[in-house]
Every structure is written in C-alpha cells, then in structure tokens.
Amino acid sequence: MAKEKFNKEDEQLENVNEALGSAGQWIEDHQNLLLGIVGGIVLVVLGFICLHRYIIEPKAQEASNENAKAVEYFIQGDWEKALNGDDAECIGFEAIADDYAMFQEGELAHLYAGICQYQLGNYEEAAEHLKKFSADDVMIDPASHQLLGDAYVQMGELDKAVKAFDAAAKSKNELIAPMSLKKAGLVYMELEKKAEAKKCFEMIRDNYPQSGEAQDIDKFIMLAQ
C-alpha cells in the first residue's frame, strides 16, 4: 500500500517536472514573441506618460490661462469681450469652448459663454452653450439649468423651460430649488396647467418655508386653484 502511494507521488512529481520542462521550453521557443509583447506594453505606458506630460498638461494649463483672461472681462461685465475676446491677448469663451473642448476649462467656458450670450440677449445661442454644460457642483449645475429655463422662456419655448426649471428644482438646493419651482409654476400657469402650477407652489410652501419665494406663496396657490 505504501509502495503504491510512493509510486503515485513519484508519478505526480514526474508529471509536474514534465510540465515545468514543457513550459520552460515554450518560453525559450517563444522568447522573441514574449519580449515583443513586453516591449509593446512598455512603449504604450511610456507613450501615455509622454502624452500626458508634454501635450495634455501644457494644453490644460494653456486652457486655464485663456480662461483666466476671459474671466477678467466677465467680472467687469464686458460680455462682448468675455465672449469673443479682445483681438489681443484674450480669445474669449467662444473660442475656449471650441479649442479646449476636451478639458474641464473648455466645458466651463460653455457656462460662461451661455451667461454672456444671455446678457447680450442672444437667447438661442445661450441655450446652446448651457445645454453643453454639466457639473457635479450642487450650486452651479442647478443654476445653469435655471438659466437655461430662463433662455427658453425668452424664446417662448415654454415646454422646454419647465423641464429645465424642474431639473434645477430636483437639486433640492435651498436657494435655487424654490426659485426654480416658482419659475416653473408661473410657466405652467402661462400654459394653463394649473394643477402642475399648484404642485410647484405647494412644494415651495412645504419644503422651503424659509425661502423668499415662500413668503407670498399662498396667493399663488390660490391663483392656481
């Protein structure tokens, strides 16, 4: 019995040795292929590092610098130069949004450009930019949806406006949500959808009682009866 056990173990060990030998022979036979694969992986990694360090990072910094120049005009309320540049050092948010679309600054430029276009009375252009902007920020993202709703109101596209206001209200931001709910309610009134309007006004009363919009909300609820 013991002899059979030892024979089995010897056989298993021999099989392992044969497998190891076969594996070693395969590696030896395919050494050039393996080196090629490893070399290819190294080249890909090095290429990615070089791309990031020498192209992406400088381009991102360039985008940030251009954005900073346009923001200066934006702060001054010079919407035209903030949007289209000054023919000198500033290229403006329109160009930044196009030239640096793959970077965060390029997406942020859509928000700035949308605000500038709205201030200039170009509501369709404002809406186009605002639709291309999104952010995780709990203040900026709902504010952009609210402004998009305002642009649609100015264009008379009321159905699109209430959708934008509803999107802003879903943020539950204590400042933006009640404002957007009231705007949505007023648009619903314009659309003669009093039930939807009343729901918006009641949400302000129930969920945001401390907001400015809640102070006279009862009269709007009465109007929506």
C-alpha positions as CSV (number, residue, x, y, z in Angstrom):
1,M,0.0,0.0,0.0
2,A,2.8,2.4,1.0
3,K,4.7,1.4,-2.2
4,E,1.7,2.3,-4.3
5,K,1.5,5.7,-2.5
6,F,5.1,6.4,-3.2
7,N,4.8,5.4,-6.8
8,K,1.8,7.7,-7.2
9,E,3.7,10.6,-5.7
10,D,6.7,9.9,-7.9
11,E,4.4,9.8,-11.0
12,Q,2.8,13.1,-9.9
13,L,6.2,14.7,-9.4
14,E,7.4,13.4,-12.8
15,N,4.3,15.0,-14.4
16,V,5.0,18.3,-12.7
17,N,8.6,18.2,-13.8
18,E,7.5,17.4,-17.4
19,A,5.0,20.3,-17.3
20,L,7.7,22.7,-16.0
21,G,10.1,21.5,-18.6
22,S,7.5,22.0,-21.3
23,A,6.7,25.4,-20.1
24,G,10.3,26.3,-20.0
25,Q,10.8,25.0,-23.5
26,W,7.8,27.0,-24.7
27,I,9.2,30.2,-23.2
28,E,12.5,29.5,-24.8
29,D,10.9,28.9,-28.1
30,H,8.8,32.0,-28.0
31,Q,11.3,34.3,-26.3
32,N,11.2,36.9,-29.1
33,L,7.4,37.0,-29.0
34,L,7.3,37.5,-25.3
35,L,9.9,40.2,-25.4
36,G,8.0,41.9,-28.2
37,I,4.8,41.8,-26.1
38,V,6.6,43.2,-23.0
39,G,8.3,45.8,-25.1
40,G,5.0,46.8,-26.6
41,I,3.4,47.3,-23.2
42,V,6.4,49.4,-22.1
43,L,6.0,51.6,-25.2
44,V,2.3,52.1,-24.6
45,V,2.9,53.1,-21.0
46,L,5.8,55.4,-21.9
47,G,3.7,56.9,-24.7
48,F,0.9,57.6,-22.3
49,I,3.2,59.3,-19.8
50,C,4.8,61.4,-22.6
51,L,1.3,62.4,-24.0
52,H,0.1,63.4,-20.6
53,R,3.3,65.3,-19.6
54,Y,4.2,67.0,-22.8
55,I,0.9,67.5,-24.5
56,I,-2.1,67.2,-22.2
57,E,-0.7,69.0,-19.1
58,P,0.6,72.0,-21.1
59,K,-2.6,72.2,-23.1
60,A,-4.7,72.1,-19.9
61,Q,-2.5,74.9,-18.4
62,E,-2.9,76.9,-21.6
63,A,-6.7,76.5,-21.4
64,S,-6.6,77.7,-17.7
65,N,-4.6,80.8,-18.7
66,E,-7.0,81.7,-21.5
67,N,-10.0,81.2,-19.2
68,A,-8.5,83.5,-16.6
69,K,-8.1,86.3,-19.2
70,A,-11.8,86.0,-20.3
71,V,-13.0,85.8,-16.7
72,E,-11.5,89.3,-16.1
73,Y,-13.8,90.8,-18.7
74,F,-16.7,88.7,-17.4
75,I,-16.2,90.1,-13.9
76,Q,-16.2,93.6,-15.4
77,G,-19.5,92.9,-17.1
78,D,-17.9,93.3,-20.5
79,W,-19.9,90.4,-22.0
80,E,-18.8,91.0,-25.6
81,K,-15.1,90.8,-24.9
82,A,-15.5,88.0,-22.4
83,L,-17.4,86.1,-25.1
84,N,-15.4,86.9,-28.3
85,G,-12.0,88.2,-27.0
86,D,-10.2,91.5,-27.4
87,D,-8.2,90.9,-30.5
88,A,-5.1,91.0,-28.4
89,E,-4.4,88.6,-25.5
90,C,-7.9,87.2,-24.8
91,I,-9.5,84.8,-27.2
92,G,-12.9,84.7,-25.3
93,F,-15.1,82.0,-24.1
94,E,-16.5,81.0,-27.5
95,A,-13.0,80.1,-28.7
96,I,-12.1,78.4,-25.4
97,A,-15.1,76.2,-25.6
98,D,-14.2,75.1,-29.2
99,D,-10.4,74.9,-28.8
100,Y,-10.2,73.2,-25.4
101,A,-13.4,71.1,-25.6
102,M,-11.7,68.0,-24.1
103,F,-10.6,69.9,-21.0
104,Q,-12.5,71.0,-17.9
105,E,-11.9,74.6,-18.8
106,G,-13.4,74.1,-22.2
107,E,-16.6,72.8,-20.6
108,L,-16.7,75.6,-18.1
109,A,-16.3,78.0,-20.9
110,H,-19.7,76.8,-22.2
111,L,-21.3,78.1,-18.9
112,Y,-19.6,81.5,-19.1
113,A,-20.4,81.8,-22.8
114,G,-24.0,80.9,-22.1
115,I,-24.3,83.6,-19.4
116,C,-22.6,86.2,-21.8
117,Q,-25.0,85.3,-24.6
118,Y,-28.0,85.6,-22.3
119,Q,-26.8,89.0,-21.1
120,L,-26.4,90.1,-24.7
121,G,-29.9,89.0,-25.5
122,N,-28.8,86.1,-27.7
123,Y,-31.1,83.5,-26.0
124,E,-30.8,80.8,-28.6
125,E,-27.0,80.9,-28.5
126,A,-27.1,81.0,-24.7
127,A,-29.3,77.8,-24.6
128,E,-26.9,76.0,-27.0
129,H,-24.0,76.6,-24.7
130,L,-25.9,75.9,-21.5
131,K,-27.1,72.5,-22.8
132,K,-23.4,71.5,-23.3
133,F,-22.5,72.3,-19.7
134,S,-22.8,70.0,-16.7
135,A,-21.1,69.8,-13.3
136,D,-21.3,68.0,-10.0
137,D,-21.4,71.2,-8.1
138,V,-24.6,71.5,-6.1
139,M,-24.9,75.2,-6.8
140,I,-23.5,75.7,-10.3
141,D,-25.3,72.8,-12.0
142,P,-28.8,73.7,-10.9
143,A,-28.1,77.4,-11.6
144,S,-27.1,76.6,-15.2
145,H,-30.4,74.6,-15.6
146,Q,-32.4,77.6,-14.2
147,L,-30.7,80.0,-16.6
148,L,-31.4,77.6,-19.5
149,G,-35.0,77.7,-18.4
150,D,-34.9,81.5,-18.5
151,A,-33.5,81.4,-22.0
152,Y,-36.3,79.1,-23.2
153,V,-38.9,81.5,-21.6
154,Q,-37.3,84.4,-23.6
155,M,-37.6,82.3,-26.8
156,G,-41.2,81.4,-26.0
157,E,-40.4,77.7,-25.7
158,L,-42.3,77.2,-22.5
159,D,-42.5,73.4,-22.5
160,K,-38.7,73.2,-22.6
161,A,-38.5,75.9,-20.0
162,V,-40.5,74.0,-17.4
163,K,-38.3,70.9,-18.0
164,A,-35.2,73.0,-17.3
165,F,-36.7,74.5,-14.2
166,D,-37.8,71.1,-13.0
167,A,-34.2,69.8,-13.4
168,A,-32.9,72.7,-11.4
169,A,-35.5,72.1,-8.6
170,K,-34.6,68.5,-8.3
171,S,-31.2,69.6,-6.9
172,K,-33.0,70.5,-3.7
173,N,-30.6,73.4,-3.3
174,E,-32.1,75.7,-0.7
175,L,-31.6,78.8,-2.9
176,I,-32.0,77.5,-6.4
177,A,-34.8,75.0,-5.9
178,P,-37.5,77.3,-4.6
179,M,-36.6,79.9,-7.3
180,S,-36.9,77.3,-10.0
181,L,-40.1,75.9,-8.6
182,K,-41.7,79.3,-8.7
183,K,-40.5,79.9,-12.2
184,A,-41.9,76.5,-13.3
185,G,-45.2,77.3,-11.6
186,L,-45.5,80.6,-13.4
187,V,-44.8,79.0,-16.7
188,Y,-47.3,76.2,-16.0
189,M,-49.8,79.0,-15.3
190,E,-49.0,80.5,-18.7
191,L,-49.5,77.1,-20.3
192,E,-52.9,76.9,-18.4
193,K,-51.8,73.8,-16.5
194,K,-53.0,75.0,-13.1
195,A,-52.7,71.6,-11.4
196,E,-48.9,71.4,-12.2
197,A,-48.5,75.0,-11.2
198,K,-50.2,74.4,-7.9
199,K,-48.0,71.4,-7.2
200,C,-44.9,73.6,-7.7
201,F,-46.2,76.3,-5.4
202,E,-47.2,73.8,-2.7
203,M,-43.7,72.3,-2.9
204,I,-42.2,75.7,-2.1
205,R,-44.6,76.1,0.9
206,D,-44.0,72.6,2.3
207,N,-40.3,72.1,1.5
208,Y,-38.8,75.6,1.6
209,P,-40.8,77.6,4.1
210,Q,-37.9,79.8,5.0
211,S,-37.2,80.9,1.4
212,G,-38.0,84.3,0.0
213,E,-40.3,82.6,-2.5
214,A,-42.4,81.1,0.3
215,Q,-43.3,84.4,1.9
216,D,-46.2,85.2,-0.5
217,I,-46.7,81.7,-2.0
218,D,-50.2,81.3,-0.6
219,K,-51.6,83.8,-3.1
220,F,-50.0,81.9,-6.0
221,I,-51.5,78.7,-4.7
222,M,-54.9,80.4,-4.6
223,L,-54.4,81.6,-8.2
224,A,-53.7,78.0,-9.3
225,Q,-57.0,76.7,-7.8
